[in-house]
Amino acid sequence: MEKDDVRRTVAQACRVLALAGLTEDILGHVSVRVDDDTMLLRCRGPHEQGLLHTTPDDVREVRLDGTGDPGDGYRAPHEASIHAELLRARPEVRAVVHAHPRHAVLAELAGLPLRPVFGAYHIPAYRLAVDGVPVYPRSVLVSTPALGRELAAAMGESDQCMLHGHGIAVVGTSVQQAVLRALALEELARWTVELTGLGASPPDVPPEDRRELPDLGIELNDRTMWRHHLARLERAGLAVG
């Protein structure tokens, strides 16, 4: 895929996250690996309007070591190390999402475990619960390589991590996969918070039902769902030109 196409996809990803409520105003960012030394990262420019209005021009090539200048008055976000250090630590990862979804932060602060209490309702979210969601226990701005490495160590081999009092970091083999995992994680957290508010504590999905909840595959989980979210952008007048 050409870099211009990748930039457009990252811009779409930022708008999808914002429209779904996983980011507020200018907070959060998405990246994709270019090679072992560089990434394309949603940066902040002189006319910043927030993630909901991200354009391909906002997506700039940034070195993983933090050197260099994105150009045209742009700067990498303070937490570029989240992306750089996860990409360094996980060669199989191609894309990283960092966002501040409300229910994920609430659930983590309240110490609520994200349990697999539903199944066919949302199988990707169910599978995240089964796999488990680790927590990075520090409420810091992940603004240095050392802190980025701490986060990467806390995440381990998982594809998602909660950042205490902060937000989430999610990885994927594509931008689309990382974004959809972030959306699934927030849905899981939303159910957790709302069930707790109802005073309910349903049991986990039993083993005999788990066997009937397969991974439905990349075509449905990623490609079809991605088209759905792009259609939502278009309907809202937010399609990336």
Beta strands, then each sheet from edge to edge (+ up, - down):
strand 1: 29-33
strand 2: 38-42
strand 3: 59-63
strand 4: 95-99
strand 5: 135-136
strand 6: 160-163
strand 7: 167-172
sheet 1: 3+ 2- 1+ 4- 7+ 6- 5-
end
